[in-house]
Amino acid sequence: MEDVERLILQELREIKEELRILNSKIDNFAGYFEVSEEELQELISELEDAKKNGVRLEEILHEL
């Protein structure tokens, strides 16, 4: 059971780091486009779902 918990925590850490990186990229592009808080939340949700389904972050960002 501890192994499963450890794996889940590791996945959550990876998601958190990817979101931190994404937020940094969004901050860097803030002057190029306007995005609502709702749209950002939708994107974050899509990224979390993609991670759960084994889709690579690069594939999601490429689609944007």
C-alpha positions in Angstrom: 0.0 0.0 0.0 2.9 2.3 0.8 4.2 1.8 -2.7 0.9 2.9 -4.3 0.8 6.0 -2.0 4.4 6.8 -3.0 3.5 6.5 -6.7 0.4 8.7 -6.3 2.4 11.3 -4.5 5.1 11.2 -7.1 2.5 11.7 -9.9 1.0 14.6 -8.0 4.4 16.2 -7.6 5.0 15.8 -11.3 1.7 17.4 -12.2 2.4 20.3 -9.8 5.8 20.9 -11.4 4.3 20.8 -14.9 1.7 23.2 -13.8 4.3 25.5 -12.3 6.2 25.4 -15.6 3.1 26.0 -17.6 2.1 29.0 -15.3 5.6 30.4 -15.8 5.1 30.1 -19.6 1.7 31.7 -19.4 3.1 34.6 -17.4 5.8 35.0 -20.1 3.2 35.2 -22.8 0.7 37.4 -20.8 1.5 40.3 -23.1 0.7 38.4 -26.3 -2.8 37.3 -25.6 -5.6 37.7 -23.1 -7.0 34.7 -21.3 -9.7 34.6 -18.7 -9.3 32.9 -15.3 -12.0 30.4 -16.5 -10.0 29.6 -19.6 -6.9 29.0 -17.5 -8.8 26.7 -15.1 -10.1 24.8 -18.1 -6.6 24.4 -19.5 -5.3 23.2 -16.1 -8.1 20.7 -15.9 -7.3 19.4 -19.4 -3.7 19.1 -18.5 -4.5 17.1 -15.4 -6.8 14.8 -17.3 -4.1 14.4 -20.0 -1.6 13.4 -17.3 -4.0 10.9 -15.8 -4.5 9.4 -19.3 -0.7 9.2 -20.1 -0.7 12.0 -22.7 2.6 13.9 -22.8 2.6 17.6 -21.9 4.4 18.4 -25.2 1.5 16.9 -27.2 -1.1 19.0 -25.3 1.0 22.2 -25.7 1.5 21.4 -29.4 -2.3 21.3 -29.9 -2.7 24.8 -28.4 
